[in-house]
Amino acid sequence: MITFFIYLVVITLFYHNQYAQQILLVRYIAEVATNLNFGSHKFIKLTRILSLVQKSHKIDLRAACGLQASLWPPLAYSIIINMSYIIKKISKETLYQNYDYVVMDRSKLCGCKGVRTCFTCEKEFNLTPTVNSEDLKKLSSASYCSYCNLLWSGWNAYEYKNHPNHTGTSYYLDGIFIEHEFISEEEETMLMKNLDVMPWDVSQSGRRKQNFGPKCNFKKRRLSMGNFNGFPLSTKFVQDRFDTIPIMKDYFTIEQCSLEYRPEIGASIDPHVDDCWIWGERIVTLSLQSDTVLTLTPHKIKYSNQYNIDYIPNGKYLPIPVNSVNYPIDVVRILMPRRSLLVLYGKPRYLWEHCILREDIHERRVCIAYREFTLPYLNGGEKYTESCDILEKAKCFW
């Protein structure tokens, strides 16, 4: 009876031309099952059915799943039966853990994967963005003032310009540091010129990137040199200047990643916590070309050890509350002015997810994100033998 109900619901969706949602579901289940080595006859039968559908109709899979080209309804029913069987065999936790395995072939269209989207693939596949800023605006929010190091109630991230004449309620949240004008206008111009002569790689959610760092497998917690060969010499002065800021004492850069955001593509970055297994406590960002806003929302755990949070040093911020950070504010807005350096650490680094909303990208914005190793991978740490060569390579500039 349940299977028949699922059949009716999905068939209804199919007939309403919900191509993208259906292909996400079908491929998602197939990918998860594959990664779980799910080799039952039911999975084999499902893959054969999907293959048969594609070959017999000579059309792409998403169109086949849309019941176009007179797809035989009983065949769709068989697909649903097999999908239902596999869903029952996969726990909710495993589904969350493997969500990034959702495959919609957008390789020739954009760099988006899984649930991440940009304007290009949303238009092509009728997709919906994962983050709705209008929903966030309905929650209690506060904006950070870097001059008094306080949060002030309200959504407007430019509240800091009212300093010292703030109004409303203030809150304290330790773990946010901003250095205004960390580099000069002339340095910014030269830095951008040197970045733009290097190739940019297509990335997710409408971004482009230039990544300089070791290869990390966060799910399997494996570290290797990969193609890492050090950092561009033209960016060295930024790292050298870290020593002038007390909170950056002994910071040793292991990964340096340039990220480009353009409003015409709908560039953004989804809420996330930087991996806790390999990346250290200080998350550092240099903003270039335009202002933007970093939006923080409480890290609501979707599955155990999400973002490898079990590796937080000494369990300092564990256990993370399951539903909230026990803080009176639901959304924190941090303006990142052009040429400023932002450092997140402590609770904002571990207990809050951070993102950049589309509406906060008004013109081209580039940032350089810096990451350091966790203590076990530094000299004297228990994993130092795995990282010593990478640490040496990170001293190189070319």
C-alpha positions as CSV (number, residue, x, y, z in Angstrom):
1,M,0.0,0.0,0.0
2,I,2.8,2.4,0.9
3,T,4.7,1.6,-2.3
4,F,1.5,2.2,-4.3
5,F,1.1,5.6,-2.6
6,I,4.7,6.5,-3.4
7,Y,4.0,5.5,-6.9
8,L,1.0,7.8,-7.2
9,V,2.8,10.7,-5.7
10,V,5.9,10.4,-7.9
11,I,3.9,9.7,-11.0
12,T,2.0,12.9,-10.3
13,L,5.2,14.8,-9.9
14,F,6.5,13.3,-13.1
15,Y,3.5,14.4,-15.1
16,H,4.0,17.9,-13.8
17,N,7.4,17.9,-15.5
18,Q,9.5,18.1,-12.3
19,Y,12.5,16.7,-14.2
20,A,15.3,18.0,-12.0
21,Q,13.9,16.8,-8.7
22,Q,13.3,13.3,-10.1
23,I,16.7,12.9,-11.6
24,L,18.3,14.1,-8.4
25,L,16.4,11.5,-6.5
26,V,17.0,8.6,-8.9
27,R,20.7,9.4,-9.3
28,Y,21.1,10.2,-5.7
29,I,19.9,6.8,-4.6
30,A,22.0,5.0,-7.3
31,E,25.1,6.9,-6.2
32,V,24.5,6.3,-2.5
33,A,23.9,2.6,-3.1
34,T,27.1,2.4,-5.2
35,N,29.1,4.1,-2.5
36,L,27.7,1.7,0.1
37,N,28.6,-1.3,-2.2
38,F,24.9,-2.1,-2.2
39,G,24.9,-5.2,-4.4
40,S,21.6,-6.8,-3.9
41,H,19.5,-8.0,-6.9
42,K,17.2,-5.1,-6.3
43,F,19.9,-2.5,-6.9
44,I,21.1,-4.4,-10.0
45,K,17.5,-4.5,-11.3
46,L,17.2,-0.8,-10.7
47,T,20.3,0.1,-12.7
48,R,19.2,-2.2,-15.5
49,I,15.8,-0.6,-15.7
50,L,17.4,2.9,-15.8
51,S,19.8,1.8,-18.5
52,L,16.9,0.2,-20.5
53,V,14.9,3.4,-20.2
54,Q,17.7,5.5,-21.6
55,K,18.6,3.2,-24.4
56,S,15.1,2.4,-25.5
57,H,14.0,6.0,-25.8
58,K,17.3,7.4,-26.9
59,I,16.8,10.4,-24.7
60,D,18.6,11.6,-21.6
61,L,17.7,10.1,-18.3
62,R,16.0,13.2,-16.8
63,A,13.6,13.3,-19.8
64,A,12.9,9.6,-19.3
65,C,12.2,10.1,-15.7
66,G,9.8,12.8,-16.7
67,L,7.6,10.2,-18.4
68,Q,8.1,11.8,-21.8
69,A,8.3,10.0,-25.1
70,S,5.4,7.7,-23.9
71,L,7.3,6.0,-21.2
72,W,5.3,2.9,-20.2
73,P,3.8,3.6,-16.8
74,P,4.4,0.0,-15.4
75,L,8.0,0.6,-16.1
76,A,7.9,3.7,-14.0
77,Y,6.1,1.7,-11.3
78,S,9.0,-0.8,-11.3
79,I,11.5,2.1,-10.8
80,I,9.5,3.3,-7.8
81,I,9.4,-0.2,-6.3
82,N,13.1,-0.6,-6.5
83,M,13.8,3.0,-5.3
84,S,11.5,2.4,-2.3
85,Y,13.4,-0.8,-1.5
86,I,16.7,0.9,-1.5
87,I,15.5,3.8,0.6
88,K,14.4,1.4,3.3
89,K,17.9,0.0,3.4
90,I,19.6,3.3,3.8
91,S,19.5,5.1,7.1
92,K,18.7,8.8,7.3
93,E,22.2,9.4,8.7
94,T,23.8,7.7,5.7
95,L,21.6,9.8,3.3
96,Y,22.9,13.0,4.9
97,Q,26.5,11.8,4.8
98,N,26.3,11.0,1.2
99,Y,24.2,13.9,0.0
100,D,27.1,15.3,-1.9
101,Y,27.1,12.3,-4.1
102,V,24.0,13.5,-5.9
103,V,24.9,13.6,-9.5
104,M,23.3,15.7,-12.2
105,D,25.7,16.0,-15.1
106,R,26.3,19.7,-15.3
107,S,30.0,19.4,-16.2
108,K,29.6,21.1,-19.6
109,L,27.2,23.7,-18.2
110,C,28.7,24.9,-14.9
111,G,30.7,23.7,-11.9
112,C,27.8,22.9,-9.6
113,K,27.3,19.5,-8.0
114,G,24.8,17.9,-5.7
115,V,22.3,20.4,-4.3
116,R,24.5,23.4,-5.1
117,T,23.3,25.7,-7.9
118,C,23.9,28.8,-9.9
119,F,21.7,30.9,-12.2
120,T,22.8,28.8,-15.2
121,C,21.8,25.3,-14.0
122,E,18.7,26.6,-12.2
123,K,17.4,27.9,-15.5
124,E,18.4,24.8,-17.4
125,F,17.1,22.2,-14.8
126,N,14.4,24.2,-13.0
127,L,16.3,24.0,-9.7
128,T,15.7,25.9,-6.5
129,P,18.6,27.4,-4.5
130,T,19.2,25.7,-1.1
131,V,19.3,29.0,0.8
132,N,16.5,31.5,0.9
133,S,17.6,34.8,2.4
134,E,14.0,35.8,2.9
135,D,13.5,33.0,5.3
136,L,16.6,34.1,7.2
137,K,15.3,37.7,7.4
138,K,12.3,36.4,9.4
139,L,14.6,35.2,12.2
140,S,16.3,37.3,14.9
141,S,19.4,38.8,13.5
142,A,22.3,41.1,14.6
143,S,25.2,42.7,12.8
144,Y,28.8,42.9,13.9
145,C,30.6,46.1,14.6
146,S,34.4,45.7,14.4
147,Y,35.0,48.9,16.3
148,C,33.3,47.9,19.5
149,N,33.4,44.1,19.0
150,L,29.7,43.8,19.6
151,L,26.7,42.6,17.7
152,W,23.8,45.0,17.3
153,S,20.2,43.9,16.6
154,G,19.1,44.1,12.9
155,W,19.9,42.8,9.5
156,N,21.9,45.7,8.2
157,A,25.5,44.7,8.0
158,Y,26.7,48.3,7.6
159,E,25.7,49.0,11.2
160,Y,29.3,49.4,12.1
161,K,29.2,52.8,10.3
162,N,26.9,54.1,13.1
163,H,29.7,53.6,15.7
164,P,29.6,54.8,18.4
165,N,26.0,55.9,18.0
166,H,24.4,52.4,17.8
167,T,20.8,51.8,18.7
168,G,19.0,48.7,19.7
169,T,20.2,45.7,21.7
170,S,23.8,44.6,21.8
171,Y,25.2,41.1,22.2
172,Y,28.7,39.8,22.7
173,L,30.1,36.9,20.6
174,D,33.8,36.3,21.0
175,G,35.7,34.9,18.0
176,I,35.4,37.5,15.3
177,F,38.3,39.8,14.3
178,I,38.5,42.3,11.4
179,E,41.6,44.3,10.4
180,H,40.5,47.2,8.1
181,E,42.7,48.2,5.2
182,F,45.0,45.2,5.7
183,I,46.5,46.0,2.3
184,S,46.6,49.3,0.4
185,E,44.7,50.2,-2.8
186,E,48.0,49.9,-4.8
187,E,48.7,46.5,-3.3
188,E,45.2,45.3,-4.1
189,T,45.5,46.4,-7.7
190,M,48.8,44.6,-8.2
191,L,47.5,41.5,-6.4
192,M,44.4,41.3,-8.6
193,K,46.5,41.8,-11.7
194,N,48.8,38.9,-10.7
195,L,45.9,36.6,-9.8
196,D,44.1,37.3,-13.1
197,V,47.0,36.3,-15.2
198,M,46.8,32.8,-13.7
199,P,44.0,30.4,-14.8
200,W,40.8,30.2,-12.9
201,D,39.0,26.9,-12.4
202,V,35.2,26.6,-12.5
203,S,33.8,25.8,-9.0
204,Q,30.4,25.3,-7.4
205,S,27.6,27.7,-6.9
206,G,28.7,30.0,-9.6
207,R,32.2,30.6,-8.2
208,R,35.7,30.3,-9.8
209,K,38.7,29.4,-7.8
210,Q,42.5,29.1,-7.8
211,N,43.6,26.5,-5.2
212,F,47.1,26.1,-3.8
213,G,47.3,23.4,-1.2
214,P,47.6,19.7,-0.5
215,K,45.0,17.2,-1.5
216,C,42.5,16.4,1.3
217,N,39.9,13.6,1.4
218,F,37.6,14.9,4.3
219,K,35.4,11.8,4.3
220,K,38.2,9.3,4.6
221,R,40.5,11.8,6.4
222,R,43.4,11.2,4.0
223,L,46.1,13.7,3.3
224,S,48.5,13.8,0.3
225,M,50.7,16.3,-1.5
226,G,48.8,16.1,-4.7
227,N,49.9,18.8,-7.1
228,F,50.8,21.2,-4.3
229,N,54.0,23.1,-5.2
230,G,53.8,26.1,-2.9
231,F,52.2,29.5,-3.4
232,P,52.5,32.3,-6.0
233,L,55.3,34.7,-5.2
234,S,53.1,37.7,-5.9
235,T,50.9,36.8,-2.9
236,K,53.8,36.3,-0.4
237,F,53.6,39.8,1.1
238,V,50.1,39.0,2.4
239,Q,51.3,35.9,4.4
240,D,54.3,37.9,5.6
241,R,52.1,40.6,7.0
242,F,50.1,38.1,9.2
243,D,52.9,38.5,11.8
244,T,51.8,42.1,12.4
245,I,48.5,40.9,13.9
246,P,48.8,39.4,17.4
247,I,45.9,37.0,16.9
248,M,47.8,35.5,13.9
249,K,50.8,34.6,15.9
250,D,52.5,31.5,14.6
251,Y,50.0,31.1,11.8
252,F,51.5,28.9,9.1
253,T,49.6,28.8,5.8
254,I,49.0,25.3,4.3
255,E,46.2,26.2,1.9
256,Q,45.6,29.4,0.0
257,C,42.5,29.5,-2.2
258,S,41.3,32.4,-4.4
259,L,37.6,32.5,-4.8
260,E,35.7,34.7,-7.3
261,Y,32.0,35.7,-6.9
262,R,30.1,37.4,-9.7
263,P,26.5,38.6,-9.3
264,E,25.5,37.9,-12.9
265,I,26.0,34.2,-12.3
266,G,24.3,34.1,-8.9
267,A,27.6,33.2,-7.1
268,S,27.3,32.3,-3.5
269,I,28.6,29.8,-1.0
270,D,26.2,27.5,1.1
271,P,26.3,27.4,4.9
272,H,29.1,25.2,6.1
273,V,31.8,24.7,8.8
274,D,35.3,24.3,7.6
275,D,36.6,20.8,8.2
276,C,37.8,20.3,11.8
277,W,40.0,17.2,11.1
278,I,42.7,19.0,9.1
279,W,42.0,22.8,9.2
280,G,43.0,24.6,12.4
281,E,41.0,27.0,14.5
282,R,41.7,30.3,12.7
283,I,39.8,30.7,9.4
284,V,41.3,33.7,7.6
285,T,39.9,35.6,4.6
286,L,41.3,38.6,2.7
287,S,38.5,40.5,0.8
288,L,39.3,42.1,-2.6
289,Q,37.5,44.3,-5.1
290,S,34.2,44.9,-3.2
291,D,32.5,44.6,0.1
292,T,30.4,41.6,1.0
293,V,28.8,40.1,4.0
294,L,29.5,36.8,5.8
295,T,26.2,35.4,7.2
296,L,26.4,33.0,10.2
297,T,23.7,30.6,11.3
298,P,23.8,28.1,14.1
299,H,25.3,24.7,13.2
300,K,22.4,22.3,13.5
301,I,23.9,18.9,13.3
302,K,22.5,16.8,10.5
303,Y,24.5,13.6,11.3
304,S,27.2,12.5,13.7
305,N,30.6,14.0,13.2
306,Q,29.5,16.3,10.5
307,Y,32.5,18.4,9.3
308,N,34.6,16.0,11.4
309,I,33.6,18.0,14.5
310,D,34.9,15.1,16.7
311,Y,38.4,16.4,15.8
312,I,37.9,19.8,17.5
313,P,41.0,20.2,19.7
314,N,40.5,18.8,23.2
315,G,36.7,18.8,22.6
316,K,36.9,22.4,23.5
317,Y,33.5,23.3,22.0
318,L,31.9,19.9,22.3
319,P,29.2,18.8,22.6
320,I,27.7,21.1,20.0
321,P,24.0,21.5,20.9
322,V,21.8,19.5,18.6
323,N,19.3,22.3,17.7
324,S,21.0,25.6,18.4
325,V,24.0,27.3,20.0
326,N,22.0,28.5,22.9
327,Y,22.4,32.0,21.8
328,P,19.6,34.7,21.6
329,I,20.4,35.5,17.9
330,D,19.6,33.2,15.0
331,V,21.6,35.0,12.3
332,V,24.8,37.0,12.6
333,R,25.8,39.4,9.8
334,I,29.5,40.3,9.4
335,L,30.5,42.9,6.9
336,M,33.8,42.1,5.2
337,P,35.0,45.5,3.8
338,R,37.2,45.6,0.7
339,R,40.9,45.1,1.5
340,S,40.1,43.9,5.1
341,L,41.3,40.7,6.8
342,L,38.7,38.6,8.7
343,V,39.7,36.0,11.2
344,L,37.1,33.6,12.6
345,Y,38.0,31.5,15.6
346,G,36.4,29.9,18.7
347,K,32.6,29.6,18.7
348,P,31.9,31.4,15.4
349,R,34.4,29.0,13.8
350,Y,33.0,25.8,15.3
351,L,29.4,26.4,16.5
352,W,28.1,28.5,13.5
353,E,27.9,27.7,9.8
354,H,29.0,30.6,7.6
355,C,27.8,31.4,4.1
356,I,27.7,34.2,1.5
357,L,24.3,35.0,0.1
358,R,23.7,36.0,-3.5
359,E,22.1,39.2,-2.5
360,D,25.3,40.3,-0.8
361,I,27.3,40.1,-4.1
362,H,26.7,43.4,-5.9
363,E,29.8,43.4,-8.2
364,R,32.8,41.2,-8.8
365,R,34.3,40.1,-5.5
366,V,37.4,38.1,-4.9
367,C,38.7,36.7,-1.7
368,I,41.8,34.8,-0.7
369,A,41.0,32.2,2.0
370,Y,43.8,30.8,4.2
371,R,43.9,27.6,6.2
372,E,46.4,26.2,8.8
373,F,46.9,22.6,9.9
374,T,45.4,21.3,13.1
375,L,47.9,20.6,15.9
376,P,48.4,16.8,15.2
377,Y,49.8,17.7,11.8
378,L,52.3,20.3,13.0
379,N,55.9,19.7,14.1
380,G,55.7,17.6,17.3
381,G,52.2,16.3,16.5
382,E,51.3,12.7,16.3
383,K,50.6,13.0,12.5
384,Y,53.7,15.0,11.7
385,T,55.2,12.2,9.7
386,E,52.3,12.4,7.3
387,S,52.5,16.2,6.9
388,C,56.2,17.1,7.2
389,D,56.8,17.1,3.4
390,I,53.7,19.3,2.9
391,L,54.9,21.7,5.6
392,E,58.2,22.0,3.8
393,K,56.5,22.6,0.4
394,A,54.3,25.3,2.0
395,K,57.5,27.4,2.6
396,C,58.0,27.6,-1.2
397,F,56.9,30.5,-3.4
398,W,57.3,30.5,-7.1
